[in-house]
Amino acid sequence: MDTIFIEGLPVETSIGIYTGEQDRPQTVVIDLQLGFDNTLPAATGILSDTVDYAGVVAAIRAFVSASGCGLVEQLAEDCCSMLRQRFARLLTVDIRIDKPGAARALGCASIGVRIRRGFN
């Protein structure tokens, strides 16, 4: 399987379940690996034959910034569902969402969730 990757995408959003977390925006950092078949776009050179990574970045930014999820686990699942609906050529989505503010508060290098979903 072929992969498009997007790494280190910061997005401001309201997320969290602890007192005060939803009161102020936090930055989450998103890494994506998007599985697709590169055969057709490699042969045609046509953008509509692939997964438009600029479109993915715009969709993730808009979706995450408006999400209001409590759990980062929920946000990851919701992002996978949204990407699958908007980008029909996706075969898999591997998403990692890091909450750097939570990591700093707990004295860790990073904290978050990573999930992988496949589509038929």
Backbone as numpy.savetxt, mean C-alpha at the origin, in Angstrom:
# Nx Ny Nz CAx CAy CAz Cx Cy Cz
6.71 -14.91 -11.90 5.86 -13.72 -11.90 6.75 -12.49 -11.90
6.29 -11.47 -12.56 7.02 -10.21 -12.65 6.49 -9.25 -11.58
7.32 -8.28 -11.22 6.98 -7.41 -10.09 7.28 -5.95 -10.40
6.34 -5.10 -10.05 6.56 -3.66 -9.96 6.71 -3.36 -8.49
7.73 -2.59 -8.11 7.89 -2.26 -6.70 7.83 -0.76 -6.49
7.26 -0.40 -5.35 7.16 0.99 -4.88 7.60 0.94 -3.43
8.63 1.70 -3.08 9.18 1.62 -1.73 9.25 2.99 -1.07
8.97 2.99 0.22 9.15 4.20 1.02 8.18 5.32 0.74
6.93 4.98 0.40 5.92 5.99 0.10 5.29 6.51 1.39
5.58 7.76 1.79 4.98 8.29 3.02 3.59 8.84 2.73
2.65 8.55 3.63 1.28 9.05 3.50 0.80 9.48 4.89
0.23 10.66 4.97 -0.37 11.16 6.21 -1.80 10.63 6.31
-2.14 10.09 7.50 -3.49 9.57 7.70 -3.83 9.58 9.18
-5.10 9.43 9.47 -5.55 9.21 10.85 -5.68 7.71 11.03
-4.90 7.16 11.95 -4.90 5.72 12.19 -4.56 5.48 13.65
-5.11 4.43 14.20 -4.76 4.06 15.56 -5.96 3.78 16.42
-5.71 3.03 17.50 -6.78 2.67 18.43 -6.56 3.25 19.82
-5.37 3.76 20.05 -5.08 4.31 21.38 -5.56 5.76 21.49
-5.83 6.18 22.71 -6.31 7.53 22.97 -5.40 8.56 22.32
-6.00 9.45 21.54 -5.26 10.53 20.91 -4.71 10.21 19.53
-4.63 8.94 19.16 -4.05 8.61 17.85 -4.88 9.14 16.69
-6.19 9.04 16.79 -7.06 9.50 15.70 -7.20 11.03 15.68
-6.72 11.69 16.74 -6.86 13.14 16.84 -5.85 13.91 16.00
-4.79 13.26 15.60 -3.75 13.93 14.83 -3.26 13.01 13.72
-3.00 13.55 12.56 -2.48 12.71 11.47 -1.12 12.11 11.83
-0.92 10.91 11.36 0.37 10.23 11.50 0.88 9.87 10.11
2.17 9.73 10.01 2.75 9.26 8.76 2.87 7.75 8.82
2.39 7.09 7.77 2.69 5.68 7.56 3.57 5.62 6.32
4.43 4.61 6.27 5.32 4.43 5.13 4.96 3.10 4.48
4.70 3.16 3.18 4.16 2.00 2.47 5.16 1.51 1.43
5.37 0.18 1.44 6.13 -0.50 0.40 5.18 -1.46 -0.30
5.25 -1.50 -1.62 4.39 -2.39 -2.41 5.23 -3.22 -3.37
4.85 -4.46 -3.52 5.33 -5.30 -4.61 4.09 -5.81 -5.31
3.97 -5.47 -6.57 2.78 -5.76 -7.34 3.10 -6.79 -8.41
2.55 -7.99 -8.27 2.79 -9.05 -9.23 1.90 -8.89 -10.45
2.51 -9.07 -11.62 1.78 -8.93 -12.89 2.53 -9.72 -13.95
1.96 -9.83 -15.13 2.61 -10.49 -16.26 3.16 -9.42 -17.18
4.46 -9.35 -17.29 5.13 -8.32 -18.08 5.20 -8.64 -19.57
4.75 -9.80 -19.97 4.88 -10.23 -21.37 4.22 -9.26 -22.35
2.98 -8.91 -22.11 2.26 -8.02 -23.04 2.85 -6.61 -23.07
3.04 -5.93 -21.93 3.60 -4.58 -22.03 5.01 -4.55 -22.59
5.78 -5.60 -22.36 7.13 -5.65 -22.93 7.07 -5.73 -24.46
6.05 -6.41 -24.96 5.91 -6.57 -26.41 5.32 -5.33 -27.08
4.38 -4.66 -26.39 3.66 -3.56 -27.04 4.20 -2.18 -26.69
4.77 -2.03 -25.48 5.21 -0.71 -25.04 4.07 0.24 -24.73
2.89 -0.32 -24.49 1.69 0.49 -24.25 1.36 0.48 -22.75
1.19 1.67 -22.18 0.94 1.82 -20.75 -0.30 1.06 -20.29
-1.36 1.07 -21.08 -2.60 0.40 -20.67 -2.45 -1.12 -20.60
-1.34 -1.66 -21.11 -1.09 -3.10 -21.05 -0.35 -3.52 -19.78
-0.04 -2.56 -18.92 0.69 -2.86 -17.69 -0.06 -2.28 -16.49
0.60 -2.27 -15.35 0.06 -1.64 -14.14 0.77 -0.30 -14.02
0.03 0.77 -14.13 0.58 2.13 -14.11 1.00 2.48 -12.68
2.31 2.47 -12.41 2.77 2.71 -11.04 2.46 4.12 -10.56
2.41 5.10 -11.45 2.01 6.45 -11.04 0.54 6.45 -10.60
-0.28 5.70 -11.29 -1.68 5.56 -10.91 -1.83 4.84 -9.58
-0.99 3.84 -9.35 -1.02 3.12 -8.07 -0.65 4.06 -6.93
0.41 4.85 -7.10 0.84 5.80 -6.06 -0.28 6.80 -5.75
-0.89 7.34 -6.78 -1.99 8.30 -6.57 -3.16 7.63 -5.85
-3.50 6.42 -6.24 -4.62 5.71 -5.62 -4.33 5.40 -4.15
-3.12 4.95 -3.86 -2.75 4.64 -2.47 -2.76 5.90 -1.62
-2.17 6.98 -2.13 -2.16 8.24 -1.37 -3.57 8.70 -1.03
-4.44 8.71 -2.01 -5.82 9.18 -1.79 -6.57 8.25 -0.84
-6.43 6.96 -1.05 -7.16 5.98 -0.25 -6.70 5.99 1.21
-5.40 5.92 1.43 -4.86 5.85 2.79 -5.12 7.14 3.55
-4.94 8.27 2.90 -5.13 9.54 3.60 -6.58 9.73 4.06
-7.53 9.10 3.39 -8.94 9.24 3.74 -9.49 8.05 4.52
-8.67 7.05 4.80 -9.18 5.78 5.32 -9.76 5.84 6.72
-9.06 6.43 7.67 -9.55 6.47 9.05 -9.59 5.12 9.75
-8.79 4.16 9.30 -8.76 2.83 9.92 -8.20 2.91 11.33
-8.65 2.00 12.18 -8.09 1.90 13.51 -6.81 1.07 13.52
-6.86 -0.07 12.86 -5.73 -0.99 12.86 -4.97 -0.94 11.54
-3.67 -1.01 11.62 -2.84 -1.06 10.41 -3.13 -2.35 9.64
-3.52 -3.41 10.34 -3.89 -4.67 9.68 -5.11 -4.47 8.78
-6.07 -3.72 9.28 -7.28 -3.41 8.49 -6.91 -2.56 7.28
-6.05 -1.58 7.48 -5.64 -0.71 6.38 -4.95 -1.52 5.28
-4.10 -2.46 5.66 -3.41 -3.28 4.67 -4.40 -4.08 3.83
-5.37 -4.71 4.48 -6.39 -5.48 3.75 -7.20 -4.59 2.83
-7.59 -3.44 3.34 -8.40 -2.52 2.53 -7.61 -2.02 1.32
-6.33 -1.76 1.49 -5.49 -1.33 0.36 -5.42 -2.40 -0.71
-5.24 -3.66 -0.29 -5.20 -4.76 -1.26 -6.49 -4.85 -2.05
-7.61 -4.75 -1.36 -8.91 -4.81 -2.03 -9.09 -3.67 -3.02
-8.72 -2.46 -2.59 -8.86 -1.30 -3.47 -7.98 -1.45 -4.71
-6.74 -1.88 -4.52 -5.83 -2.02 -5.66 -6.34 -3.07 -6.64
-6.85 -4.16 -6.13 -7.38 -5.20 -7.00 -8.56 -4.70 -7.82
-9.41 -3.91 -7.20 -10.57 -3.37 -7.91 -10.17 -2.37 -8.98
-9.14 -1.57 -8.72 -8.77 -0.49 -9.64 -7.77 -0.89 -10.70
-7.01 -1.97 -10.46 -5.94 -2.36 -11.39 -6.11 -3.84 -11.74
-6.86 -4.08 -12.79 -7.27 -5.44 -13.15 -6.11 -6.35 -13.53
-4.97 -5.81 -13.93 -3.84 -6.64 -14.35 -3.02 -7.19 -13.18
-3.36 -6.78 -11.95 -2.62 -7.27 -10.79 -2.92 -8.75 -10.54
-1.86 -9.50 -10.28 -1.99 -10.91 -9.90 -1.77 -11.10 -8.41
-0.88 -10.27 -7.83 -0.64 -10.30 -6.39 -0.35 -8.89 -5.90
-0.61 -8.69 -4.62 -0.20 -7.46 -3.94 0.50 -7.87 -2.66
1.71 -7.39 -2.49 2.46 -7.56 -1.25 2.63 -6.15 -0.70
2.04 -5.89 0.46 2.08 -4.54 1.02 2.68 -4.59 2.42
3.53 -3.63 2.67 4.13 -3.45 4.00 3.80 -2.03 4.43
3.18 -1.90 5.61 2.84 -0.58 6.14 3.55 -0.42 7.47
4.38 0.60 7.54 5.19 0.89 8.72 4.64 2.13 9.40
4.55 2.09 10.74 4.14 3.25 11.53 5.38 3.77 12.27
6.15 4.66 11.66 7.40 5.11 12.29 7.19 5.81 13.63
6.08 6.51 13.81 5.82 7.16 15.09 5.66 6.15 16.21
4.96 5.07 15.94 4.80 4.01 16.93 6.13 3.34 17.24
6.94 3.14 16.20 8.25 2.54 16.41 9.12 3.42 17.30
9.14 4.71 17.02 9.93 5.64 17.86 9.45 5.61 19.30
8.14 5.61 19.49 7.58 5.62 20.84 7.96 4.37 21.63
8.15 3.26 20.93 8.48 2.00 21.60 9.96 1.66 21.52
10.77 2.55 20.91 12.21 2.32 20.83 12.61 1.25 19.83
11.82 1.09 18.78 12.10 0.10 17.74 12.51 0.77 16.44
13.15 0.01 15.58 13.51 0.53 14.26 12.26 0.67 13.38
11.34 -0.29 13.46 10.11 -0.21 12.68 9.05 -1.12 13.28
7.81 -0.73 13.05 6.65 -1.50 13.49 5.60 -1.37 12.40
4.95 -2.47 12.10 3.89 -2.42 11.11 3.38 -3.80 10.77
2.87 -3.93 9.56 2.33 -5.20 9.11 2.68 -5.38 7.64
2.84 -6.64 7.26 3.08 -6.98 5.86 2.17 -8.15 5.51
1.42 -7.99 4.41 0.56 -9.07 3.94 0.74 -9.26 2.44
0.41 -10.44 1.97 0.46 -10.75 0.55 -0.86 -11.39 0.17
-1.45 -10.88 -0.89 -2.71 -11.42 -1.39 -2.59 -11.72 -2.87
-3.13 -12.86 -3.26 -3.15 -13.25 -4.66 -4.57 -13.18 -5.20
-4.68 -12.97 -6.49 -5.98 -12.82 -7.13 -6.05 -13.76 -8.31
-7.22 -14.31 -8.52 -7.43 -15.21 -9.67 -8.01 -14.47 -10.83
